[in-house]
């Protein structure tokens, strides 16, 4: 059975977990195994977040990548949120780079599971 959405063979995913994206936010981190370009960030929350959690995505602690900023608002447990990188943002990564996903702005208590899609 074919996949409903064909993906390039040169894509891989990294997963990261933030124990808290609400009142006491904790960043999530992922280490890059090989060079490529971040093309998309996806997130699923453990419970509905109160307010809006803004997730800033950065490489090696640098400036946040604007087009990859996630906005997690409302929803319920398991709700997916996604952002795709535009071609003008510096979303290139090298082996051993660290990608950080830093939440801010929400209240309440919710965890988040992130997937970072990289095309090599």
N, CA and C of each residue as an Amber inpcrd file, in Angstrom:
protein
   360
   0.8400000  -1.1690000   0.0000000   0.0000000   0.0000000   0.0000000
   0.8940000   1.2450000   0.0000000   0.6840000   2.1630000  -0.9270000
   1.5240000   3.3490000  -0.9870000   1.2000000   4.3120000   0.1610000
   2.2030000   5.1150000   0.5090000   1.9890000   6.1380000   1.5290000
   1.0380000   7.2020000   0.9870000   0.1700000   7.7580000   1.8180000
  -0.7430000   8.7810000   1.3370000  -0.0300000  10.0750000   0.9580000
   1.1030000  10.3570000   1.6030000   1.8940000  11.5370000   1.2800000
   3.3220000  11.0680000   1.0600000   3.8130000  11.1010000  -0.1800000
   5.1830000  10.6410000  -0.4100000   6.1940000  11.5980000   0.2170000
   7.1740000  11.0490000   0.9210000   8.2220000  11.8360000   1.5380000
   9.5430000  11.5070000   0.8580000  10.4020000  12.5070000   0.6910000
  11.7150000  12.2300000   0.1060000  12.4900000  11.2300000   0.9630000
  13.2790000  10.4030000   0.3240000  14.0730000   9.4150000   1.0510000
  15.1610000  10.0590000   1.8930000  15.4760000  11.3020000   1.6240000
  16.5420000  11.9700000   2.3560000  16.0210000  12.7890000   3.5320000
  14.8480000  12.4720000   4.0310000  14.3180000  13.1370000   5.2150000
  14.4670000  12.2360000   6.4220000  14.7500000  12.8420000   7.5560000
  14.7510000  12.0960000   8.8130000  14.1330000  12.9700000   9.8890000
  13.7320000  12.3680000  10.9850000  13.0690000  13.0890000  12.0720000
  13.8250000  12.9230000  13.3750000  13.8050000  13.9820000  14.1600000
  14.3410000  13.9560000  15.5160000  13.1760000  14.2180000  16.4610000
  13.2070000  13.6180000  17.6200000  12.1610000  13.8430000  18.6100000
  12.7400000  14.5300000  19.8270000  11.9210000  15.3680000  20.4530000
  12.3210000  16.0730000  21.6730000  11.1010000  16.1700000  22.5750000
  11.3530000  16.3270000  23.8740000  10.2770000  16.3590000  24.8620000
  10.5000000  17.5190000  25.8230000   9.4540000  18.3010000  26.0560000
   9.4830000  19.3580000  27.0630000   8.5040000  18.9660000  28.1590000
   9.0040000  18.8050000  29.3680000   8.1700000  18.3770000  30.4890000
   7.1400000  19.4350000  30.8660000   7.3740000  20.6780000  30.4920000
   6.4600000  21.7490000  30.8590000   6.5110000  22.8670000  29.8220000
   5.3630000  23.2030000  29.2240000   5.2910000  24.3480000  28.3120000
   4.3700000  25.4190000  28.8830000   3.9120000  25.2120000  30.1200000
   2.9870000  26.1440000  30.7620000   3.6930000  27.1270000  31.6700000
   3.2480000  27.1770000  32.9320000   3.6860000  28.1960000  33.8890000
   5.1840000  28.1950000  34.1700000   5.8100000  27.0630000  34.2650000
   7.2660000  26.9730000  34.4910000   7.8890000  26.2730000  33.2940000
   8.0110000  26.9690000  32.1500000   8.4360000  26.3050000  30.9120000
   9.8420000  25.7250000  30.9790000   9.9920000  24.5780000  30.3340000
  11.2890000  23.9100000  30.2180000  11.5630000  23.6590000  28.7370000
  12.7390000  24.0300000  28.2860000  13.0970000  23.8560000  26.8780000
  13.3250000  22.3890000  26.5490000  13.1540000  22.0550000  25.2830000
  13.4470000  20.7200000  24.7710000  14.6410000  20.8540000  23.8260000
  15.4580000  19.8000000  23.7630000  16.6650000  19.8400000  22.9340000
  16.7890000  18.5690000  22.1130000  17.4080000  18.7020000  20.9340000
  17.7100000  17.5460000  20.0900000  19.0690000  17.7810000  19.4460000
  19.8760000  16.7170000  19.3660000  21.1990000  16.7870000  18.7480000
  21.0920000  16.2610000  17.3220000  21.6680000  16.9870000  16.3910000
  21.5940000  16.6520000  14.9710000  22.6360000  15.5890000  14.6280000
  22.2220000  14.4380000  14.0390000  23.1840000  13.3800000  13.7110000
  23.9250000  13.5910000  12.3880000  23.3070000  14.3240000  11.4510000
  23.9820000  14.5990000  10.1760000  23.4150000  15.8730000   9.5740000
  24.2000000  16.5020000   8.7150000  23.8290000  17.8170000   8.2020000
  22.5810000  17.7620000   7.3350000  21.8820000  18.8940000   7.2870000
  20.6720000  19.0110000   6.4990000  20.0160000  20.3550000   6.7280000
  18.7430000  20.4140000   6.4270000  17.9680000  21.6470000   6.5970000
  16.6650000  21.3070000   7.3000000  16.3490000  22.0540000   8.3440000
  15.0690000  21.8640000   9.0330000  13.9710000  22.3280000   8.0900000
  13.0130000  21.4570000   7.8250000  11.9160000  21.8250000   6.9370000
  10.5910000  21.9750000   7.6820000  10.4790000  21.3430000   8.8590000
   9.2180000  21.4380000   9.5850000   9.4060000  21.0690000  11.0480000
   8.6020000  21.6770000  11.9030000   8.5370000  21.3520000  13.3250000
   7.0850000  20.9890000  13.6140000   6.8990000  19.9030000  14.3540000
   5.5490000  19.4850000  14.7530000   5.5310000  19.3230000  16.2650000
   4.3660000  19.5390000  16.8660000   4.2320000  19.3780000  18.3170000
   2.8780000  18.7850000  18.6420000   2.8440000  18.0120000  19.7160000
   1.5890000  17.5060000  20.2780000   1.6540000  17.7760000  21.7720000
   0.5590000  18.2530000  22.3250000   0.5360000  18.5770000  23.7520000
  -0.1240000  17.4540000  24.5470000   0.2630000  17.3630000  25.8230000
  -0.2610000  16.2860000  26.6710000  -1.6600000  16.5910000  27.1940000
  -1.9500000  17.8500000  27.4550000  -3.2790000  18.3290000  27.8650000
  -3.4570000  19.7080000  27.2530000  -4.6560000  20.2450000  27.3230000
  -4.8880000  21.5890000  26.7970000  -4.0730000  22.5980000  27.5820000
  -3.3700000  23.4650000  26.8790000  -2.5850000  24.5140000  27.5170000
  -3.4950000  25.7200000  27.7450000  -3.2310000  26.4620000  28.8210000
  -3.9980000  27.6670000  29.1060000  -3.2620000  28.8510000  28.5100000
  -3.9420000  29.6470000  27.7240000  -3.2800000  30.7420000  27.0260000
  -2.6080000  30.2180000  25.7690000  -1.5810000  30.9110000  25.3410000
  -0.8470000  30.5130000  24.1310000   0.6180000  30.2810000  24.4720000
   1.1080000  29.0890000  24.1470000   2.5250000  28.7840000  24.3280000
   3.2370000  29.0780000  23.0160000   4.1370000  30.0280000  23.0500000
   4.9560000  30.3440000  21.8820000   6.2370000  29.5250000  21.9920000
   6.5450000  28.7470000  20.9610000   7.7320000  27.8910000  20.9640000
   8.7430000  28.4800000  19.9830000   9.8690000  28.9410000  20.5200000
  10.9410000  29.4910000  19.6890000  11.9250000  28.3780000  19.3590000
  12.2970000  28.2740000  18.0930000  13.2120000  27.2350000  17.6210000
  14.5300000  27.9010000  17.2410000  15.6360000  27.3930000  17.8100000
  16.9500000  27.9700000  17.5260000  17.9800000  26.8610000  17.3480000
  19.0740000  27.2060000  16.6740000  20.1710000  26.2670000  16.4510000
  21.3820000  26.7740000  17.2280000  21.9250000  25.9180000  18.0850000
  23.1090000  26.2390000  18.8930000  22.9480000  27.5230000  19.7020000
  21.7620000  27.7870000  20.1940000  21.5240000  28.9600000  21.0280000
  21.5080000  30.2720000  20.2740000  21.4650000  30.2290000  18.9590000
  21.4390000  31.4460000  18.1470000  20.0640000  32.0790000  18.1200000
  19.8680000  32.9590000  17.1690000  18.5910000  33.6460000  17.0260000
  17.4960000  32.6610000  16.6300000  16.2970000  32.9410000  17.1000000
  15.1540000  32.0830000  16.7730000  14.8690000  32.1400000  15.2740000
  14.4250000  31.0250000  14.7320000  14.0760000  30.9270000  13.3100000
  12.6040000  31.3140000  13.1820000  12.3530000  32.4620000  12.6060000
  11.0150000  33.0470000  12.5720000   9.9160000  32.1680000  12.0170000
  10.1340000  31.5560000  10.8720000   9.0680000  30.7760000  10.2340000
   8.7920000  29.4600000  10.9560000   9.6990000  29.0260000  11.8430000
   9.4860000  27.7760000  12.5800000   8.8530000  28.0040000  13.9580000
   8.5100000  29.2400000  14.2800000   7.8840000  29.5320000  15.5680000
   6.5150000  28.8540000  15.6330000   6.3210000  28.0630000  16.6620000
   5.0430000  27.3830000  16.8610000   4.1940000  28.1780000  17.8330000
   2.8910000  28.1490000  17.6210000   1.9530000  28.7600000  18.5410000
   0.9850000  27.6700000  18.9780000   1.1130000  27.2520000  20.2410000
   0.2560000  26.1880000  20.7670000  -0.8190000  26.8420000  21.6210000
  -2.0470000  26.7210000  21.1890000  -3.1430000  27.3600000  21.9020000
  -4.3550000  26.4440000  21.9540000  -4.9950000  26.3930000  23.1010000
  -6.2170000  25.6000000  23.2380000  -6.0060000  24.1430000  22.8990000
  -6.9320000  23.6040000  22.1320000  -6.8600000  22.2000000  21.7510000
  -7.1240000  21.2930000  22.9280000  -6.6760000  20.0650000  22.7990000
  -6.8090000  19.0880000  23.8780000  -5.6230000  18.1530000  23.7910000
  -5.5840000  17.1620000  24.6550000  -4.4730000  16.2110000  24.6320000
  -4.3440000  15.6000000  23.2430000  -3.1270000  15.5780000  22.7270000
  -2.8760000  14.9790000  21.4250000  -3.1100000  15.8940000  20.2440000
  -3.4760000  17.1440000  20.4690000  -3.6680000  18.0810000  19.3600000
  -2.3210000  18.3890000  18.7300000  -2.2690000  18.3450000  17.3950000
  -1.0100000  18.5930000  16.6840000  -0.9400000  20.0350000  16.1990000
   0.2530000  20.6010000  16.2790000   0.5460000  21.9270000  15.7570000
   1.8010000  21.7880000  14.9070000   1.9020000  22.5830000  13.8260000
   3.0610000  22.4570000  12.9360000   3.4380000  23.8070000  12.3430000
   4.7020000  23.9260000  11.9850000   5.2090000  25.1040000  11.2820000
   6.2580000  24.6360000  10.2850000   6.2340000  25.2210000   9.0980000
   7.1980000  24.8710000   8.0520000   8.1730000  26.0270000   7.8510000
   9.4270000  25.6870000   7.5940000  10.4560000  26.7120000   7.3610000
  10.2940000  27.2880000   5.9690000  10.4810000  28.6100000   5.8560000
  10.4850000  29.1790000   4.5070000  11.9130000  29.1770000   3.9750000
  12.0540000  29.3850000   2.7120000  13.3610000  29.2240000   2.0680000
  14.3540000  30.3180000   2.4290000  13.9030000  31.4250000   3.0150000
  14.8190000  32.5170000   3.3370000  15.3740000  32.4460000   4.7560000
  14.7910000  31.6130000   5.6240000  15.2960000  31.4850000   6.9870000
  16.5280000  30.5850000   7.0360000  17.4500000  30.9130000   7.9310000
  18.6660000  30.1070000   8.1120000  18.3290000  28.9070000   8.9760000
  17.9020000  27.8210000   8.3410000  17.4940000  26.6140000   9.0650000
  18.4170000  25.4430000   8.7490000  19.6280000  25.7370000   8.2750000
  20.5900000  24.6820000   7.9590000  21.2820000  24.2230000   9.2320000
  21.4500000  22.9090000   9.3660000  22.1030000  22.3390000  10.5410000
  23.2650000  21.4490000  10.0970000  24.2360000  21.3190000  10.9920000
  25.3910000  20.4500000  10.7630000  25.4140000  19.3630000  11.8240000
  26.1790000  18.3290000  11.5660000  26.3420000  17.2580000  12.5380000
  26.7730000  17.8330000  13.8870000  26.1600000  17.3580000  14.9470000
  26.4300000  17.7530000  16.3360000  25.8780000  19.1180000  16.7300000
  25.1290000  19.7870000  15.8680000  24.4240000  21.0010000  16.2830000
  23.3310000  20.6170000  17.2690000  22.9180000  21.5740000  18.0900000
  21.8360000  21.3480000  19.0470000  20.6770000  22.2650000  18.6830000
  19.5110000  21.6690000  18.5030000  18.3000000  22.4200000  18.2180000
  17.5390000  22.5700000  19.5330000  17.1860000  23.8170000  19.8680000
  16.4210000  24.0580000  21.0840000  15.0160000  24.5200000  20.7350000
  14.0590000  24.0710000  21.5270000  12.6590000  24.4700000  21.3860000
  12.2570000  25.0540000  22.7380000  12.1290000  26.3700000  22.7890000
  11.9380000  27.0720000  24.0520000  10.5310000  27.6450000  24.1520000
   9.7160000  27.1460000  25.0990000   8.3470000  27.6420000  25.2600000
   8.2970000  28.8970000  26.1360000   7.2780000  29.7100000  25.9140000
   7.0300000  30.8780000  26.7590000   5.5810000  31.3200000  26.5810000
   5.0800000  32.0570000  27.5720000   3.7980000  32.7280000  27.4450000
   2.5500000  32.0130000  27.9190000   2.5970000  30.7340000  28.1900000
   1.3820000  30.0130000  28.5890000   1.3330000  29.8340000  30.0990000
   0.1610000  29.4840000  30.5910000   0.0070000  29.1430000  31.9970000
  -0.5710000  27.7380000  32.0620000  -0.7510000  27.2450000  33.2610000
  -1.2590000  25.8860000  33.3950000  -0.1120000  24.8980000  33.3650000
  -0.4410000  23.6390000  33.2030000   0.5710000  22.5890000  33.2360000
   0.3470000  21.6350000  32.0680000   1.2660000  21.6260000  31.1300000
   1.1730000  20.7360000  29.9700000   2.5730000  20.3850000  29.4940000
   2.7520000  19.1710000  29.0460000   4.0020000  18.7390000  28.4280000
   3.8180000  18.7750000  26.9150000   4.9250000  18.7400000  26.1810000
   4.8260000  18.7310000  24.7210000   5.8520000  17.7660000  24.1390000
   5.4600000  17.1200000  23.0710000   6.3050000  16.1890000  22.3280000
   6.5530000  16.8230000  20.9660000   7.8060000  16.9570000  20.5800000
   8.1630000  17.6340000  19.3360000   8.7920000  16.6710000  18.3440000
   8.5420000  16.9080000  17.0680000   9.2160000  16.2150000  15.9790000
   9.8160000  17.2710000  15.0690000  11.0970000  17.1060000  14.7790000
  11.8130000  18.0360000  13.9030000  12.1270000  17.2680000  12.6220000
  11.6290000  17.7390000  11.5000000  11.8540000  17.0710000  10.2170000
  13.0190000  17.7790000   9.5060000  14.0440000  16.9860000   9.1610000
  15.2460000  17.5210000   8.5250000  15.4370000  16.8160000   7.1840000
  15.7250000  17.5980000   6.1750000  16.0160000  17.0580000   4.8440000
  17.5120000  17.1810000   4.6020000  18.1620000  16.0440000   4.3190000
  19.6220000  16.0750000   4.1180000  19.9780000  16.1420000   2.6460000
